[in-house]
């Protein structure tokens, strides 16, 4: 729907997702460590301990969100300018991101509760909540972006308001769920500093990993931005469509994270290892199949997002190339998720930093400086994905990560 407003609006929303990756760094600080510890508590049959930890992390998330909201609201325009966006993209993007920043608190809480319930083994509740939320978001987009049903047409600002309202619904639904006795987790108002320290001991390396990775992606997107607005919009559209394939990959990564952590908590290393393997197989079969569709029908899929011919060409090339890389991407998602579930975040930190900078960012910059086109940048990106998938496969099969202490 944003693509129907303008190419600049589409590029602005796409760039905002890169900024959210930086904000995700802060969420990673408590989410990954919390996942590792909650899944182990559940595996040990200690629901009350897991529930009190969830409460502690919720308090921390709310406090942290206040600072992020202030920074995001005050610095939105500056962030877009630093990224080298064109004037109209900066204008549209700052409007969008200021509104989104006001909803950071519900975004933080939603992310925490979603991941905590997943770590406890409840992904179905989140499925229903997110499905209903997506419908609310889409309906509000239709009303607020275009001004339907008597509302004023707000363009990109309407999209931001719709997103924040949808997140508010998520949080209310989660709180209702957590109050039910049969829920996998509840909110028990007890704060144990010792458990928070254990979370941060795992979380700091995961946050550093996400931080350096986010910086890598920002530099990578800056290189793409240098080619022009059509190239940037094409990349963002392609990335959204690719989500059809890799979002389920994230889902199986969460499954691997939860099942590995729970089985390690139950002191069953053999089953923990098998759970990661099974999750990986399902993921790469599914993602490989969707990747095949991306290769065959790229222009048809891009046509849902924009009618700009230059954007369609760039996005189509992107989809063809990433479609070929979905299987190694699935292996990377699931096995890195399994390692995080085991608490081996220092290993994922080393792999991601090394791979992104050595095989993606630096070669992309060199290619840009040498005058190569955007397609070469996309090829470099997919080669890096292949290499990283192979690295994670080798680390996983060695099994040393099974002995990680949390």
PyMOL commands that set and color helices and strands:
alter all, ss='L'
color gray80, all
select helices_A, chain A and resi 2-4+7-43+47-82+87-102+104-120+124-146+156-178+193-225+229-265+269-296+298-302+309-323+326-341+345-369+374-398+400-403
alter helices_A, ss='H'
color red, helices_A
deselect
rebuild
show_as cartoon
